[in-house]
């Protein structure tokens, strides 16, 4: 099957100085509420532009979660202590830029237990 609409294929080969995004909270068999954490990594002396962070729930139609998560976004990442999630599988995409304008993006699936 083709990837969901809005999914971004990221080529991880080669040398890149663009920012990276790591999921720290895990993605399988999450219990709700959960501690949702993402870590932002920048390189070459650049910093993360927190105003560029976008979080999209990939479904039909896509849902922009950026405004809901805005208070939890910091230059080091997203730290949401009590995220309430419905049961099921939820595909999210996170996009951001660093101070040098380089793009970073990642997609992941959160599997929330019933």
C-alpha positions in Angstrom: 0.0 0.0 0.0 1.2 3.5 -0.6 2.2 5.7 2.4 -0.6 7.8 3.9 -1.3 11.3 2.4 1.2 13.7 3.8 3.8 11.2 4.8 7.4 12.3 4.1 10.1 9.9 3.0 13.3 11.0 4.6 16.5 9.8 3.0 19.0 9.1 5.8 22.0 8.4 3.5 24.9 10.8 3.2 26.2 13.6 5.4 23.6 16.1 6.5 23.8 19.0 9.0 20.0 19.5 9.1 18.2 19.1 12.5 17.0 15.7 13.6 14.0 14.6 15.7 14.1 11.7 18.1 11.1 10.1 19.8 12.0 9.5 23.5 8.7 8.3 24.9 8.4 5.1 22.9 5.8 4.2 20.3 4.5 0.6 21.1 1.8 -0.3 23.7 1.5 3.2 25.2 -0.9 3.6 28.1 -2.9 6.8 28.1 -2.2 9.3 29.7 1.5 9.1 28.7 4.6 11.3 29.0 5.1 12.3 25.3 8.7 13.4 24.6 10.6 14.4 21.4 14.2 15.5 21.4 15.5 18.1 18.8 19.1 17.9 17.7 20.8 20.6 15.8 24.3 20.6 14.3 27.1 23.1 13.3 26.3 25.7 15.9 22.7 26.2 14.7 19.7 26.4 17.0 16.2 25.1 16.6 13.6 27.7 15.4 10.7 26.8 17.7 8.3 29.0 15.6 8.9 26.6 12.7 7.8 23.4 14.6 4.7 21.8 13.0 3.0 18.6 14.3 0.6 16.9 11.9 -1.7 14.0 12.6 -1.6 12.0 9.3 -5.1 10.9 8.5 -7.8 11.9 5.9 -8.0 14.9 6.2 -4.7 15.7 8.0 -5.1 17.4 11.4 -2.6 20.2 12.4 -1.8 19.7 16.1 0.7 22.5 16.3 -1.4 25.0 18.2 -2.5 22.4 20.8 1.2 21.4 21.4 2.7 25.0 21.2 3.0 25.4 25.0 5.0 22.2 25.3 7.5 23.1 22.5 11.0 24.1 23.7 14.4 24.5 21.8 15.4 21.1 23.2 12.2 19.3 22.1 8.6 18.7 23.0 7.8 17.6 26.6 4.2 16.9 27.4 3.8 15.2 30.8 0.2 14.0 30.5 -0.8 13.4 26.9 -4.3 11.8 26.6 -4.5 9.7 23.5 -7.4 7.5 22.3 -6.7 3.8 21.7 -5.4 2.8 18.3 -2.6 3.6 16.0 -1.8 7.3 15.3 0.7 8.4 12.6 2.3 11.8 13.3 4.7 13.9 11.3 6.9 16.6 12.9 8.7 19.2 10.8 11.1 21.9 11.9 13.9 24.3 10.8 17.1 25.3 12.4 18.5 28.9 12.6 20.4 28.3 9.3 17.2 27.4 7.5 17.9 23.6 7.2 14.8 21.4 7.3 14.2 18.3 9.5 11.3 16.0 9.5 10.2 12.6 10.9 7.1 10.5 10.9 6.2 7.8 13.5 3.3 5.7 14.7 2.1 5.8 18.3 0.3 2.5 19.2 -2.0 3.2 22.2 -3.3 0.2 24.1 -7.0 -0.2 24.7 
